Amino acid sequence: MLFCGINPGLMTAATGHHFARPGNRFWPVLHRSGFTPRLLKPAEQEELLTYGLGITNLVARASARADELTAEEYREGGRLLAEKVVRLKPRWLAVVGVTAYRAAFDDRGARVGPQERLIGDTRVWVLPNPSGLNAHWTTATMAEEFERLRLAAEAPPAVTADPSR
């Protein structure tokens, strides 16, 4: 599983740790949804690898708010992310932020949840943005959506029948 945030906030840029702002709900939601056995601190992000999880950003440029990014930055970020996914071959890509996903992949109809799009053989799931600015998603409802993804990721891949047999 590769989690993809929108872009580094100023605290993340200063510390080098994803979702570093104290009010960001990513780490609590990740734990509450069962992805990690304990609540990790941003400085412990390397531990994600031991759980088969990775983390990256759609856009590398730091900003105070994601709405400071340009449409071109989102499109270029989507192109670079797709290249990274093809190279790394995670089973799932989890993009954290539906508005960012829509802009990066020119998919205006995207909703939170599984997407029809594949990147190579990688399935795509859009998650709610855990920023404190995204107040209509509570920690509990976000954790439910993250858990839906975790359960889908834990399920064995579907086997398609070979019609030539």
C-alpha positions, 0 to 999 in steps of 0.5 A: 500500500502506498499512501499519497498525501497532497503536498508537504505542509510547512511543518512537514517541510520543516521536520521532514516527516509526513503529516507532521502538524499536530492537528492532522488526523492521518496518524490517529486514523491510520492506527484507529483503522487497523493499519498500524498496531499502535499510534505512530508519531510522524517521526516514526514514519519509517516504521510504516515499511515494516507493515507493508506501507509506504508514503509519498506526496502528489506535489513536492512543493511545500505550502501552508494550504493545498489550495495554493497549488496550481492546476499544472502542479497537480497534473504534473504531480499525477504524472510523476506519481503514476510513474512512481507507482508503475516502478514500485508496483504497490498493490494499492495506491491510496490518495489522501484527498479527493479534490487533489485526486480529481485535479491530478488525474482529471477525474471530476467525478471521482468520489471517496472510495475505490476507483475504476482507474488502475495504474499499471496493475495497482488499484486506486482508492481515494481517502478523505483528507485528514487535515483539520480543515476538512471538518465534515469528516470526523476522525471516526468516519475517516477511520471507517473509510481507511478501514474499508480500504484496509479490508479490501487490501487484505482480501485475496486478489480476485481470480478471473476464470480463463475462458479458454479452458 
